[in-house]
């Protein structure tokens, strides 16, 4: 077997480039090597074949458990283990992965999920009511506050109180520990994971994680001691879920899945909404068209009406296309010798779909660097041309919830306030931890929209 060509610089230099500037790294490789290329990142990782051809992605992602496997124990997936533990749906393989996925799926079913519409709207109102007219603010900070509170209440089932406040502070701090390229290097280079005391980066991470675990296990034990069948939060539903052997999740499994839902749903959703607000206020035509659509809803719109808005959906879809928060698909491993777009691949070859490069293909998305929501009104894209949440057996479980939250928050903010970008500095995509994020987005509040066009509340019929 001959692996596809790829960059020939030292693997360590490639790893550093990948950590520091992942988008420019992928762009440079695609320009030189095309749809498929091999990257030997370091001695800690097997060479990885990056793929961005939709036909090749269809072969890979629709053949889970046949030609290709999606094991949770690859070296790349183990980057998540310090956060998530050994029982997360992300780090498990085979039957154990299928069991956890089946237990996690029901709470994210569409109808059940929509019961959280009023909660998301109310949390958004709490945060945006703190904005001051004429005072610029960092959009991402506010969106992170909204996203984290949604998770703490809708997923963890926590309300105001000491435990809630402690978890909010600790979770924010924990995620910030690995937000920069320098700190995320601790995940890629195990030698950097040295506990040199509470002031060292890894030592601080370990102690914060231990404090979070204590709070989560205390909450789980309290729930087991005081069962309440009327609760609708996702933790309550998971505690009652039984697998095919009629077994419940253990406390450790519950803890690991709660951390999985936090990691997968907090940073990603906050980033997506931040990008959307940037593009909406960067492009007046997009903003005007979206506001016109929102204004047609009338007062107190139902969540279902917001979800059906075609242009809002197109804006959200284009936001997730142009700079996807999750840059790569879940790794696949070749199970038996096969051919992929002319390359003969041996068992053990690690393949990753580059979501970013696929979304930047000129043949699928003309003028891919331009933000054009209309492209999602003019045609439908296949699941292998547009895949911001991955595909196949490892597609993001929280996809519908994330899209739902994104639309509710945007509708709430845009219907309530007149805003503008605080400056015209270019905003670039950067690495933030294991995902991507905009460099900086600041808006300034000009005032409230006229009473006739505000839609500050969701209808109570949503719950």
PyMOL commands that set and color helices and strands:
alter all, ss='L'
color gray80, all
select helices_A, chain A and resi 11-20+22-33+54-61+77-84+94-108+110-128+139-155+162-177+181-188+190-192+201-225+234-240+251-282+284-295+303-307+310-322+355-359+375-378+392-394+399-416+451-453+460-462
alter helices_A, ss='H'
color red, helices_A
select strands_A, chain A and resi 36-39+48-51+68-69+137-138+332-334+338-340+343-345+350-353+417-421+429-432+435-438+442-448
alter strands_A, ss='S'
color yellow, strands_A
deselect
rebuild
show_as cartoon
